[in-house]
């Protein structure tokens, strides 16, 4: 009975493709910086509240899903005869809330199966590059931060005065699932009579699945 009730099945795919570049060229000195800040912060919910749902010959599905993706490329280049300075900074964050629920005074009755499910498949793929070259001094730095912090929940719950129940079904599944993929790469190169470079990449996957 997918889609039989308004709001009982919902999904969201939010994507960001980010390209940031900076080039600095000079004789005595050159400096450049490339920065990107990408955020996805959504709420995706499918719910049955204070309702009776009946399927005479099929399934009942209360499904909510999100496959948010960020793909980011950050490139900075600095070149000079004297001094060249370059920096590339990238920050990518996904923080979604994905829920599927049956609550209040609700009853589900299906001839086949009943599923209450919240699914999350967030992914971040980032590449940051910093290149600096000079006859004199060259300094380059790369900083990359990738974070996924989602809440994924599925539940069947009444209240102090109401009862949420399943009166009939062949099979019942209440599930919450999150599959997070983070790929972050950073590359920094500095070439000169005096050269210094730094590259830092961090990745964090958190949140909760209930």
C-alpha positions, 0 to 999 in steps of 0.5 A, a space after each residue: 500500500 505504498 503511497 496510499 496515504 499522503 506522507 507515508 512514503 518519502 525520500 530525498 536525494 540532495 547533492 552538491 557538486 563543488 569546484 573551487 580554484 585559485 591561481 596566483 602568479 607573480 615575479 616578486 611574490 604570489 599568493 592564492 587561496 581556494 576555499 569551499 564550504 558545503 553543507 547539507 542539513 535536511 529532515 526527511 520523515 514518513 509517518 502515520 499519526 492517529 490513523 487506521 491503514 488497511 491493505 486487503 491484498 498487499 503490503 503496508 510500507 512507511 518508508 523514509 530515505 535519504 542519499 545525500 552526496 557531496 563531491 568537492 574539488 578544491 585547487 590552489 596554485 601559487 608561482 613566483 620568482 621570489 615568494 609563493 604562498 598558497 592554501 586550499 581549505 575544504 569543509 564538507 558536512 552532512 547532518 540529516 534527520 531521517 525518520 519513519 514512524 507510526 504513532 498515536 492512535 494508529 492501527 495497521 492491518 495488512 494482508 501481506 507484510 508491514 515495514 516501517 523503515 528509515 534508510 540513510 546512504 550519505 556519502 562525501 568524496 573530496 579532493 584538495 590540492 595545493 601547489 606552490 613553486 618559487 625560486 626563493 621561498 614556497 609555502 603551501 598548506 591543505 586542510 580538509 574536513 569531512 563530517 557526516 552526523 545523521 540521525 536515523 530512526 524508525 519506531 512504532 509508539 503510542 502514548 499515555 492515552 493512545 495505542 499504536 498497534 499492528 492488528 494483522 500481517 504476515 511479516 513485520 519489520 521495523 528497521 533503521 539503517 545507515 551506510 555512510 561513505 567518506 573519502 577525503 584526499 589531500 595533496 600539498 606540494 611546495 618547491 623552492 630554495 626554501 620550501 614548507 608544506 603541510 597537509 591535514 585531512 580529517 573525517 568523522 562519521 557520527 550520529 545515531 541509528 535507532 
